[in-house]
């Protein structure tokens, strides 16, 4: 039947941005993948299976921050092939992930749309080439550019009326169009054709890359694109084969044959029959692979390029009319394949009895016994980040003969090209711009408009299960377990916006629009219950059972009595506050985000230990996201002095570019620098991302981002990287790194900041921080038990140690290069740590972590468990330890499918 719908998978909140899911039942297509989209998906009723393609409207963190995590989740869900479609810059963005994204079992085909305005490359009334097409969906792309001033490269004054010159500049040139030009902004090359990763890279380029003198940065134009393609083929070596079309030139056939060689594998379909073979593409040398990518555009690489966003037109399948068997019988149409020809739209001729004993030939046309075909329904997805993008979008629909058919008041045209719904992803100031209202009203009155606008959307809780757990613990200790910050009212009232189309609706999570058969927007009846936001409407807290109330009351009395005795005595570091932002391992869960821990040092600043995807949202929920950007999370961001990235596994660093991007937008800007301590691949991908968006790496005030190579701070001696890579970037200079580290220590009041080799599958560093006030913190990162940490962290005030597995899973922990809870406790004991905070719990423990094993109480440090959003003052960690049995009872009632048990008696 080809029924299909579009649903809002995530809405614009502090946690996520708008992500849309197009679902045919047999195939799914995702539009945009902002940070935390994977966690949002895991919290919904949708599955990852049958995902066929991902479409991105922009190449940058705002729309792509969750791409890597989403690909990994799809691969783990046995998705064998995914297409990724986006604007110019997509290949560069994806290639920056080469240090931490790899799957040999999933084929990924990336496609970049032409960057030229559609009206300049369309040939008359002929439809443009679709950017994607399969048997269910045809997708067309429309690049949209901002109109820029000629003086500073920034979008035109939003309060001023656009001049005709600013409207025309990126749009009116035919055949050789240009995006907006500026003396201070870099402009990408203009392309009038798609570029994808399906075809093999020229052999000559692969050969050149093996030379010790080869530098990818020397490449430009098509060669630069081919290098990015090679990086993607190396990240996803399982590639679909390119058929040897007879029309291919001899040279092209030779290239295909070279790639095939003997490296063809055969995948088997569900019936055991061999399907099309797939090719393992030969990878380049590891050291060459990690060298800096070619520049995205000409000019200073520290200045982000002016890149287009993409709008998408989605056209569903047309459905043939119903075959009328009675009419066919009356016409004498025989049964069999000939009827299939007729339903396929072919005119057929066959022999029939003439009624007088003879035979005649009869011709039957499809319309003689097949009802009229159903016109394909369509949907538009428009990403308009700023009012400066409006003129380009309007011109694409007004000047393109093809796209203008879909934006019309003509009833005849609407019947031929029906647009059931338009999804508007509106940036600040767009929805209330009169030009955009006029554009929206240019569509048929029957078209539904679903609007995503942060200004007009309440900042509701996205991850309700996590918030419910925290709200229960809030009733135990309101200071240690603050309720995540949210707002049930938007900054601007949507209903007060005048002049919108009659069928305009604000997008919200689990809103669904059935396109065929067409229905108006409605709430998805399959959506999971939103327990937290239902309570938040009334301001109520989740109800506790009588047993939990009793346990909470008992432990509160015990804590009060101990505090009344003045125990324990004050110690250096008591005022330090530790905020676990993500306590999960590898993948997020409904109750735990991936790694991130904030250390706040009163009077000095903050340190962020690891920064997994979604860390920004966790910070905003913990401290509050002030729309004016003057308080809450913005104060924390201004106070942040150091981000330490332990290793290249994505769950420990994929959120850093979002943090840096938000910091670069602060006004007034920070008055002190932010030091990012990481390995060479960490720092390299930040440099490469700077070409796409401003991360603050080139702040002329000196208060932007300062990069420090973590190897230079090693407790023994710097570990070398491969040959020819020690001096290829300024951040690789050890002496410079040490000087910057000294400056960072002065800013934070530290005596030292030391990195420690730990035992993991990849190069991984823990760290030990010594403060001038006499306290210290040791951080394990991901590791098996290691003596290195014991030696360097001797006598630590606090040890933050990973606790991925339960004591009985020691073999699994060894295989995965992680630690059990019992092993973490043993490290803390042998280190002589005063306090131990366990974190980084496996997803198999969605509630409370596993039991801790056996041991002598006197040998143990004071132990606490990390919970997302908790705020643990070191001087109050004894309270957390006393709370643990009561917390166990609260988690038992969260309704986990498999109740989790934990032996808490020996933790106290």
C-alpha positions in Angstrom: 0.0 0.0 0.0 3.0 2.3 0.5 1.6 4.0 3.6 4.1 6.5 5.0 4.4 9.1 7.7 6.8 11.7 9.2 7.3 11.9 12.9 9.2 14.2 15.1 11.8 12.1 16.8 13.3 14.9 18.8 12.4 18.5 19.3 14.4 21.7 20.0 15.4 21.6 23.7 18.6 22.0 25.7 19.2 18.3 25.0 18.4 17.9 21.3 17.5 19.7 18.1 14.8 18.7 15.6 15.2 15.3 14.1 12.5 13.9 11.7 11.9 10.2 11.0 10.2 9.2 7.7 8.8 5.7 8.0 7.3 3.5 5.3 7.2 0.4 7.6 9.7 -1.4 5.4 12.2 1.4 5.4 13.1 4.4 7.5 14.8 7.7 6.5 16.2 10.1 9.1 16.5 13.9 8.6 19.2 15.5 10.8 21.1 13.9 13.7 21.8 16.5 16.4 23.6 15.7 19.6 21.8 13.0 21.8 19.6 11.9 18.9 20.7 8.3 19.5 19.7 8.5 23.2 16.4 10.1 22.2 15.8 7.3 19.7 16.6 4.7 22.4 14.0 6.4 24.7 11.3 6.2 22.0 9.2 3.3 20.6 11.1 3.3 17.3 13.8 0.8 16.4 17.0 1.4 14.4 16.3 -1.5 12.1 15.4 -0.8 8.5 17.1 2.5 8.5 18.2 3.2 4.9 19.4 6.8 4.8 20.4 9.8 6.8 19.8 13.3 5.3 21.6 16.3 6.9 20.5 19.9 6.2 23.9 21.4 7.3 27.5 20.2 7.8 28.3 21.1 11.4 27.7 20.2 15.0 24.2 21.8 15.1 22.8 19.2 12.7 25.4 16.5 12.7 26.6 16.2 16.3 24.9 12.8 16.7 25.9 11.2 13.4 28.8 9.1 14.7 26.8 7.7 17.6 23.8 7.1 15.4 25.9 5.1 12.9 27.3 3.0 15.6 23.8 2.2 17.0 22.6 1.4 13.5 25.5 -1.0 12.9 24.9 -2.7 16.2 21.2 -3.1 15.1 22.4 -5.1 12.1 21.8 -2.3 9.6 24.0 -3.3 6.7 24.0 -0.2 4.5 23.2 3.5 5.1 23.3 6.4 2.7 24.3 9.8 4.2 23.2 12.8 2.1 24.1 16.5 2.8 25.5 19.8 1.5 29.0 20.7 0.5 31.1 20.2 3.6 29.5 16.9 4.5 32.5 14.8 3.3 34.9 17.0 5.3 32.7 16.7 8.5 32.5 12.9 8.2 36.3 12.6 7.5 37.0 14.5 10.7 35.5 11.5 12.5 38.1 9.0 11.1 40.0 8.9 14.4 37.1 7.3 16.3 34.5 6.0 13.8 34.9 2.6 12.1 32.6 -0.2 11.1 33.7 -3.0 8.8 30.3 -4.6 8.7 28.2 -1.7 7.4 28.5 0.0 4.0 28.2 3.7 4.1 27.7 5.8 1.0 28.1 9.6 1.4 26.6 12.0 -1.1 27.2 15.7 -1.3 24.6 17.8 -3.2 25.6 20.4 -5.8 26.4 23.7 -4.1 25.1 25.8 -7.0 21.6 27.4 -6.6 19.0 25.0 -8.2 17.6 27.7 -10.6 21.0 28.2 -12.1 21.6 24.6 -13.2 18.1 23.5 -14.0 17.5 22.9 -17.7 14.1 24.5 -18.6 11.1 22.5 -17.2 13.2 19.4 -16.9 13.2 18.1 -13.3 16.6 18.3 -11.6 18.5 15.1 -10.8 17.3 13.7 -7.4 19.9 13.6 -4.7 18.5 10.2 -3.6 16.1 7.7 -5.2 14.9 4.3 -4.4 11.6 2.4 -4.9 9.9 4.3 -2.1 11.2 7.8 -2.0 12.7 10.4 -4.3 14.5 13.3 -2.7 15.5 16.6 -4.3 18.0 19.0 -2.6 17.9 22.8 -2.6 21.1 24.6 -1.4 20.3 27.8 0.6 22.9 30.5 1.3 22.8 33.5 3.6 23.0 36.9 2.1 26.2 38.5 3.5 27.6 42.0 3.7 30.7 42.8 1.7 32.5 44.3 4.6 32.6 41.8 7.4 31.2 38.5 6.1 28.4 38.4 8.6 24.7 38.1 7.7 23.1 41.3 6.8 21.5 43.4 9.5 18.4 41.5 10.5 16.5 44.6 11.3 17.1 46.2 7.8 15.2 45.5 4.7 17.2 43.4 2.2 18.5 45.3 -0.8 18.0 43.9 -4.2 21.7 43.4 -4.5 21.9 41.3 -1.4 19.0 39.1 -2.6 20.4 38.6 -6.1 24.1 38.2 -5.3 24.1 34.4 -4.6 21.1 33.7 -6.9 21.0 35.4 -10.3 24.1 34.2 -12.0 23.3 31.3 -14.5 25.6 28.3 -15.0 28.5 29.7 -13.0 26.8 30.9 -9.8 28.5 31.9 -6.6 27.6 31.9 -3.0 27.9 35.2 -1.0 31.3 36.7 -1.3 33.2 38.4 1.5 36.7 39.6 2.1 36.7 37.9 5.5 34.9 34.7 4.9 36.0 31.7 2.9 33.7 30.5 0.1 33.5 26.9 -1.1 33.8 25.9 -4.7 30.6 26.0 -6.7 29.6 22.6 -8.0 26.8 21.6 -10.4 26.9 17.9 -9.8 26.7 15.4 -7.0 29.8 13.8 -5.4 29.6 10.5 -3.7 31.9 7.8 -2.2 30.6 4.9 -4.3 33.2 5.0 -7.0 36.9 4.0 -6.4 39.5 6.6 -5.7 42.0 7.2 -8.5 44.9 4.7 -8.1 47.4 7.5 -8.7 46.3 9.3 -5.6 46.6 6.1 -3.4 50.1 5.6 -4.8 51.1 9.2 -4.1 49.9 8.9 -0.5 52.5 6.2 0.2 55.3 8.7 -0.3 56.9 10.0 3.0 56.7 13.5 1.6 53.0 13.3 0.8 50.8 15.9 2.5 47.0 15.8 2.1 46.9 19.5 2.8 48.5 20.1 -0.5 45.5 18.8 -2.3 42.7 21.0 -3.7 39.6 20.8 -5.9 38.6 17.3 -7.0 41.7 15.7 -5.6 40.8 17.0 -2.1 37.4 15.5 -2.5 38.8 12.2 -3.6 41.0 12.2 -0.5 38.0 12.8 1.8 36.3 10.0 -0.1 39.3 7.7 0.6 39.1 8.5 4.3 35.4 7.5 4.4 36.1 4.3 2.5 38.7 3.5 5.1 36.3 4.2 7.9 33.6 2.0 6.3 35.6 -0.5 4.2 32.6 -2.5 3.3 31.4 -0.8 0.0 28.7 -1.6 -2.5 30.2 -2.6 -5.8 30.0 -0.3 -8.8 28.6 -2.3 -11.8 30.8 -2.5 -14.9 28.5 -0.5 -17.1 29.3 -1.0 -20.9 29.2 2.8 -21.2 32.2 3.1 -18.8 35.4 4.1 -20.4 38.3 1.7 -20.5 40.1 3.7 -17.9 37.1 3.6 -15.6 36.7 -0.1 -16.1 40.4 -0.6 -15.2 40.0 1.4 -12.0 37.0 -0.7 -11.0 38.9 -3.9 -11.8 41.9 -2.7 -9.7 39.7 -2.1 -6.7 37.9 -5.4 -7.0 40.9 -7.6 -7.5 40.7 -10.5 -5.0 39.0 -8.6 -2.2 35.4 -9.4 -3.1 33.2 -10.9 -0.4 29.7 -12.3 -0.9 26.8 -11.4 1.3 23.9 -13.9 1.5 20.3 -12.9 1.4 17.6 -14.4 3.7 17.1 -17.4 1.4 20.8 -18.2 1.4 21.2 -17.0 -2.1 24.3 -14.9 -2.8 23.4 -11.2 -3.2 25.6 -8.5 -4.8 29.2 -8.8 -3.7 30.7 -6.1 -1.6 34.2 -4.8 -1.7 36.7 -4.3 1.1 38.5 -1.2 0.0 42.2 -1.2 0.7 43.1 1.3 3.5 45.9 3.8 3.5 48.8 3.8 6.0 47.6 4.6 9.5 50.0 7.6 9.9 49.0 9.1 6.5 45.3 8.6 7.4 45.6 10.8 10.5 47.4 13.7 8.8 45.4 16.9 8.5 42.7 16.9 5.8 42.9 19.1 2.7 41.5 22.6 3.2 37.8 22.9 2.7 38.1 26.2 0.8 40.8 28.7 -0.1 42.1 31.1 2.5 42.8 31.0 6.2 41.7 27.6 7.6 41.0 29.2 11.0 38.1 31.1 9.4 35.0 28.9 8.9 33.7 28.7 5.4 30.3 30.1 4.3 28.5 26.8 3.6 25.0 26.3 2.3 22.2 24.5 4.2 20.0 22.1 2.3 16.2 22.1 1.9 14.7 18.8 0.8 11.7 17.9 -1.3 10.5 14.4 -0.6 8.3 12.8 -3.2 6.6 9.5 -2.3 5.7 6.7 -4.6 2.8 7.1 -7.1 0.3 4.3 -6.7 -1.2 2.7 -9.7 -5.0 2.5 -10.0 -6.9 -0.6 -9.0 -7.3 -3.3 -11.6 -11.0 -3.9 -12.5 -11.3 -7.6 -13.0 -14.9 -7.4 -14.2 -14.1 -5.0 -16.9 -11.1 -7.1 -17.9 -13.3 -10.2 -18.2 -15.8 -8.3 -20.3 -13.0 -7.2 -22.7 -11.9 -10.8 -22.9 -8.5 -10.1 -21.4 -6.9 -13.4 -20.5 -5.5 -14.1 -17.1 -1.7 -14.3 -16.7 1.3 -12.0 -17.3 -0.6 -9.9 -19.8 -2.7 -8.4 -17.0 0.5 -7.5 -15.2 1.6 -5.6 -18.3 -1.6 -3.7 -18.3 -1.4 -2.7 -14.6 2.2 -1.7 -15.2 0.9 1.0 -17.7 1.4 -0.8 -21.0 -1.1 -1.1 -23.8 -1.6 -4.7 -24.7 -2.9 -6.5 -27.8 -4.3 -10.0 -27.8 -6.5 -12.4 -29.8 -10.2 -12.9 -29.0 -13.1 -14.7 -30.6 -15.1 -12.4 -32.9 -18.4 -14.1 -32.0 -18.7 -15.7 -35.5 -16.2 -18.4 -35.1 -13.3 -16.3 -36.1 -10.5 -14.5 -34.4 -9.6 -10.8 -34.2 -6.9 -8.8 -32.5 -8.1 -6.5 -29.7 -6.1 -3.7 -28.1 -6.7 -2.7 -24.5 -5.3 0.4 -22.9 -4.6 0.7 -19.2 -7.4 3.2 -18.6 -9.9 0.6 -20.1 -9.7 -1.5 -17.0 -7.3 0.1 -14.5 -8.5 3.0 -12.4 -6.7 6.3 -12.4 -3.3 6.4 -10.6 -2.9 8.1 -7.3 -0.6 11.2 -7.6 2.5 10.9 -5.4 2.3 12.9 -2.1 5.2 15.1 -1.2 6.8 16.7 1.9 9.2 19.6 2.2 11.8 20.0 4.9 13.3 23.5 5.1 16.2 24.5 7.3 16.4 28.3 7.6 19.0 29.1 10.3 18.8 32.9 10.0 16.7 35.6 8.4 19.7 36.1 6.0 18.8 32.7 4.4 15.3 33.7 3.5 16.0 35.5 0.1 17.9 32.5 -1.2 15.1 30.1 -0.2 12.4 32.2 -1.7 14.3 32.7 -5.0 14.8 28.9 -5.3 11.0 28.4 -5.4 10.2 31.5 -7.4 12.8 31.1 -10.1 12.9 27.3 -10.5 10.2 26.0 -12.9 10.3 22.7 -11.1 10.1 23.7 -7.5 7.7 26.5 -8.2 5.1 23.8 -9.0 5.2 22.8 -5.3 4.6 26.2 -3.9 1.5 27.5 -5.6 -2.1 28.6 -4.9 -3.2 27.0 -8.2 -5.7 24.2 -7.5 -4.8 22.5 -10.8 -1.1 22.6 -9.9 -1.8 21.4 -6.3 -3.6 18.3 -7.6 -0.7 17.4 -9.9 2.0 18.2 -7.2 0.4 17.9 -3.8 2.5 19.0 -0.8 0.9 17.5 2.2 3.2 19.0 4.8 6.1 21.5 5.1 8.5 21.1 8.1 10.1 24.5 8.9 13.3 24.4 11.0 13.4 28.0 12.0 16.4 29.7 13.5 16.2 32.8 15.7 14.1 35.6 14.2 13.0 33.6 11.1 9.4 32.7 12.0 8.3 36.3 12.8 10.1 37.7 9.7 7.4 39.1 7.4 9.3 37.8 4.4 9.1 34.2 5.7 5.4 34.5 6.6 4.8 35.6 3.0 6.8 32.6 1.8 4.8 30.2 3.9 1.5 31.6 2.7 2.5 31.0 -0.9 1.7 27.3 -0.4 -1.8 25.8 -0.9 -4.2 26.4 1.9 -4.5 22.6 2.2 -0.8 22.2 3.1 0.1 21.6 6.8 3.0 23.6 8.3 4.9 22.0 11.2 7.3 24.5 12.8 10.3 23.9 14.8 11.5 27.1 16.5 13.6 27.2 19.7 12.2 30.6 20.6 8.6 29.3 20.5 9.2 25.8 22.1 9.1 25.1 25.8 12.3 23.6 27.1 10.7 20.4 28.4 12.6 17.4 29.7 13.7 15.1 26.9 14.9 12.1 29.0 12.1 11.6 31.3 13.2 8.4 33.0 16.4 10.0 34.1 14.5 13.0 35.4 12.1 10.8 37.3 14.9 9.0 39.0 16.5 12.3 40.0 13.2 13.8 41.2 12.8 10.8 43.5 16.3 11.2 44.9 15.6 15.0 45.2 13.2 14.0 48.0 16.1 12.4 49.8 18.6 15.3 49.5 17.6 18.4 47.5 21.1 19.8 47.3 22.9 16.7 46.2 20.1 15.6 43.8 18.7 18.8 42.2 15.8 18.3 39.7 17.0 18.9 36.1 16.2 22.4 35.0 13.3 22.8 32.5 10.6 25.2 31.4 7.0 24.5 30.5 6.6 27.8 28.8 8.5 29.1 25.7 10.4 32.3 25.5 7.9 33.6 22.9 4.3 32.6 22.7 3.6 30.7 19.4 -0.1 31.7 19.5 0.9 35.4 19.4 2.6 35.1 16.0 0.3 36.6 13.5 0.0 36.1 9.8 0.9 32.3 9.8 -1.0 29.9 7.5 -4.2 28.5 9.0 -2.8 25.0 9.2 0.4 25.9 11.1 1.4 23.7 14.0 4.3 23.8 16.5 6.4 20.7 16.3 6.8 18.6 19.4 8.2 15.2 20.1 6.0 12.3 19.0 4.0 14.5 16.7 3.2 12.4 13.6 2.0 13.4 10.1 0.5 10.6 8.0 1.3 11.5 4.4 -0.4 8.5 2.8 -3.2 8.1 3.5 -3.1 11.9 4.3 -4.1 13.0 7.7 -3.5 16.1 9.8 -0.7 16.3 12.4 -1.5 14.3 15.6 0.0 12.7 18.6 1.6 9.3 17.9 -0.6 6.9 19.8 2.4 4.5 20.0 4.5 7.0 21.9 5.7 6.1 25.4 4.1 7.9 28.3 5.8 11.1 29.2 5.6 10.7 33.0 7.9 13.5 34.0 6.4 16.3 31.9 2.9 15.3 32.9 4.0 15.8 36.5 5.8 19.0 35.7 2.6 20.5 34.3 1.3 20.5 37.9 4.6 21.0 39.7 4.2 17.7 41.4 7.0 15.3 42.3 6.9 11.6 41.6 5.2 9.6 44.3 7.3 7.5 46.6 6.2 4.2 48.0 5.7 3.8 51.7 8.8 1.7 51.9 11.0 4.2 50.2 9.5 7.1 52.3 10.4 5.1 55.4 13.9 4.4 54.2 14.5 8.0 53.2 13.2 9.2 56.6 15.5 6.8 58.5 18.7 7.8 56.7 17.9 11.5 57.0 17.7 11.1 60.7 21.0 9.2 60.7 22.7 11.9 58.6 21.3 14.7 60.8 22.6 13.0 63.9 26.1 12.5 62.5 26.2 16.1 61.2 25.2 17.3 64.7 28.3 15.6 66.1 30.5 17.6 63.8 31.7 14.5 62.0 33.7 14.2 59.9 36.3 16.9 60.5 36.9 19.5 57.7 39.7 18.7 55.3 41.3 20.4 52.3 39.1 20.1 49.3 35.9 19.8 51.1 34.4 22.6 49.1 35.1 21.0 45.7 31.9 20.0 43.9 31.9 17.0 41.6 29.0 16.9 39.1 28.7 13.6 37.1 27.2 14.6 33.8 27.4 11.1 32.2 27.9 7.9 34.1 27.3 5.3 31.4 29.7 3.2 29.4 30.0 3.1 25.5 26.3 3.9 24.7 23.8 6.1 26.5 20.7 4.7 28.2 17.4 6.3 29.2 18.9 6.9 32.7 22.6 7.5 32.0 24.4 9.6 29.5 28.0 8.8 28.3 31.1 10.0 30.0 31.6 13.5 31.5 32.4 14.7 35.0 32.6 18.4 36.0 35.0 19.4 38.8 34.2 22.9 40.2 37.0 24.6 42.2 35.5 27.6 44.1 37.4 30.8 43.3 39.4 29.3 40.5 37.2 27.7 37.8 36.2 24.3 36.6 37.7 21.2 34.9 35.7 18.9 32.7 37.0 15.3 32.7 35.9 13.8 29.3 33.1 15.1 27.3 30.8 12.5 25.7 28.0 13.3 23.2 25.2 15.2 25.0 27.4 16.8 27.6 26.2 20.3 26.7 22.6 19.2 27.3 23.5 17.6 30.7 25.2 20.8 31.7 22.2 22.9 30.7 19.8 20.6 32.6 22.0 20.7 35.7 22.5 24.5 35.8 19.7 25.9 33.7 19.7 27.3 30.1 19.1 31.0 30.4 17.7 32.3 27.1 19.5 35.6 27.7 22.8 33.6 28.1 23.8 35.5 31.2 23.4 32.9 34.0 23.0 29.2 34.6 25.0 27.0 32.2 26.5 30.1 30.6 28.1 31.1 33.9 29.5 27.6 34.1 30.8 27.8 30.6 32.5 31.1 31.3 34.1 29.6 34.3 35.3 26.5 32.5 39.1 26.5 32.3 40.1 23.0 31.3 38.6 20.1 29.3 40.6 16.9 29.6 40.0 14.2 26.9 41.3 10.8 28.0 41.2 8.8 24.7 39.7 8.6 21.2 36.7 6.4 21.9 33.7 8.5 20.9 31.8 8.2 24.1 34.5 10.2 25.8 34.9 13.2 23.5 32.1 13.5 20.9 30.5 16.4 22.9 33.5 18.7 22.9 32.8 20.5 19.6 29.3 21.5 20.9 30.8 22.9 24.1 33.4 24.9 22.1 30.8 26.1 19.6 28.5 27.4 22.4 31.4 29.1 24.1 32.4 30.9 20.9 28.9 32.4 20.7 29.0 34.0 24.2 28.5 37.8 24.3 30.4 39.2 26.0 33.1 36.6 25.3 35.0 34.9 28.1 37.8 36.9 29.7 40.2 33.9 30.1 41.2 31.0 27.8 39.9 27.5 27.9 42.6 24.8 27.8 41.8 21.6 25.9 44.1 18.8 27.0 44.0 15.9 24.5 45.9 13.5 22.3 47.0 14.4 18.8 43.8 13.0 17.1 41.6 15.0 19.5 43.4 18.3 18.7 43.6 17.5 15.0 39.9 17.0 14.6 39.1 20.2 16.4 41.4 22.0 14.0 39.6 20.4 11.1 36.2 21.2 12.5 37.2 24.8 12.8 37.0 25.0 9.0 33.2 24.3 9.3 32.3 26.3 12.3 33.8 28.7 14.9 35.1 26.7 17.9 37.2 29.6 19.2 40.5 28.2 18.1 41.6 31.4 16.4 40.3 34.0 19.0 42.5 37.1 18.5 42.0 38.1 22.1 43.9 35.1 23.4 40.9 34.0 25.4 39.7 31.4 23.0 40.7 27.7 23.0 44.3 26.8 23.8 45.3 23.2 22.9 47.7 21.2 25.1 49.1 17.8 23.9 48.4 15.4 26.8 51.5 13.3 25.9 53.7 16.3 26.9 52.3 16.1 30.5 53.0 12.4 30.9 54.3 11.3 34.4 57.3 9.5 32.9 58.1 10.8 29.4 56.2 11.7 26.3 55.0 8.8 24.2 55.9 9.3 20.6 53.6 9.2 17.7 54.5 7.9 14.2 57.3 9.2 12.1 56.9 12.6 10.5 54.1 13.6 12.8 55.9 15.1 15.8 56.1 18.6 14.3 53.4 18.7 11.7 51.2 21.0 13.8 52.0 23.7 16.4 50.2 21.8 19.2 52.8 19.0 18.7 55.6 21.1 20.2 56.1 19.6 23.7 57.7 22.7 25.2 54.9 24.9 24.1 52.4 22.4 25.5 54.2 22.5 28.9 54.2 26.3 29.0 50.5 26.3 28.3 49.9 23.7 31.0 51.8 25.9 33.5 49.4 28.8 32.5 46.4 26.5 33.0 47.7 25.4 36.4 48.1 29.1 37.5 44.5 29.9 36.4 43.1 26.9 38.4 45.4 27.2 41.4 47.0 23.8 40.7 50.4 22.7 41.6 50.5 20.1 38.8 48.4 18.4 36.2 49.9 15.0 35.2 48.7 12.5 32.7 49.1 8.8 33.4 49.2 5.9 31.0 46.4 3.4 31.8 45.6 0.0 30.4 43.0 0.2 27.6 42.6 -1.0 24.1 43.9 2.3 22.6 46.3 5.0 23.9 44.5 6.2 27.0 45.5 8.6 29.7 44.1 9.1 33.2 45.2 12.2 35.1 46.2 13.3 38.6 45.5 16.9 39.7 47.3 18.4 42.7 46.0 21.7 44.0 48.0 24.3 46.0 45.5 24.0 48.8 46.6 20.4 49.5 44.0 18.2 47.9 44.3 16.0 44.8 42.0 14.2 42.4 43.0 11.1 40.4 40.9 10.1 37.4 41.2 6.6 35.9 39.5 7.1 32.5 38.8 3.7 30.8 41.2 1.1 32.1 41.9 -2.3 33.5 43.6 -2.2 36.9 47.0 -0.5 36.5 49.8 0.1 39.0 50.6 3.4 37.1 47.5 5.0 38.6 48.3 3.7 42.0 51.8 5.2 41.9 51.0 8.6 40.5 47.7 9.0 42.5 49.2 8.0 45.9 47.2 9.5 48.7 44.6 11.1 46.5 41.7 13.0 48.2 39.4 11.6 45.6 39.7 8.8 43.1 37.2 8.8 40.2 37.4 5.3 38.8 35.6 3.4 36.1 33.4 0.5 37.3 32.1 -1.0 34.1 31.4 -4.6 35.3 30.4 -6.5 38.4 32.9 -8.6 40.3 31.8 -11.8 38.8 32.4 -10.4 35.3 36.1 -10.0 35.6 36.8 -12.1 32.4 34.4 -9.9 30.4 36.1 -6.8 31.9 39.5 -8.1 30.9 38.3 -8.8 27.3 36.9 -5.2 27.0 39.9 -3.7 28.9 37.7 -2.3 31.7 37.5 -2.8 35.4 35.1 -4.4 37.7 33.7 -2.5 40.8 35.8 -4.8 43.0 39.0 -4.0 41.1 38.3 -0.3 41.3 37.9 -0.5 45.0 41.1 -2.5 45.3 42.9 0.3 43.3 41.5 2.9 45.6 42.6 0.9 48.7 46.2 0.4 47.4 46.4 4.0 46.3 45.5 5.1 49.8 42.7 7.3 48.4 40.4 8.9 51.0 37.3 8.8 48.8 36.3 6.8 45.8 33.6 7.7 43.3 32.6 4.8 41.0 31.3 5.7 37.5 31.2 4.5 33.9 28.7 1.7 34.4 27.8 -0.7 31.7 24.5 -0.4 29.9 23.5 -3.8 31.3 23.0 -1.9 34.6 20.5 0.8 33.7 19.6 1.5 37.3 21.8 0.9 40.2 25.3 -0.5 39.4 26.2 -4.1 40.3 27.2 -5.3 43.7 30.7 -4.5 44.9 32.1 -7.8 46.1 33.8 -8.7 49.3 36.4 -7.0 51.3 37.4 -5.6 54.7 35.7 -2.4 55.6 38.8 -0.9 57.2 40.8 -1.3 54.1 38.4 0.6 51.9 38.2 4.3 51.1 34.8 6.1 51.5 32.8 4.9 48.5 30.1 6.7 46.5 28.3 5.9 43.3 27.9 8.5 40.5 24.5 9.5 39.3 23.8 11.8 36.4 22.9 15.4 37.5 24.0 14.8 41.1 26.2 17.5 42.7 28.6 16.0 45.2 30.5 18.3 47.6 33.6 16.3 48.6 33.0 17.3 52.3 29.5 15.7 52.0 30.5 12.5 50.3 29.9 10.6 53.5 26.3 11.5 53.1 26.2 9.9 49.7 27.7 6.8 51.2 25.0 6.6 53.8 22.3 7.2 51.3 23.1 4.2 49.1 20.8 1.6 50.7 17.8 4.0 50.5 18.7 4.9 46.9 18.7 1.2 46.1 15.1 1.0 47.2 14.1 3.9 45.1 15.7 2.4 42.0 14.1 -0.9 42.6 10.7 0.8 42.1 11.6 2.4 38.7 10.3 -0.8 37.1 13.4 -2.3 35.5 12.6 -5.4 33.5 15.4 -7.3 35.4 15.7 -6.1 39.0 19.2 -5.2 39.9 20.9 -6.2 43.1 23.7 -4.5 44.8 25.6 -5.5 48.0 25.8 -2.1 49.8 26.5 -3.2 53.3 30.3 -3.2 52.8 30.4 0.2 51.1 29.7 2.0 54.3 
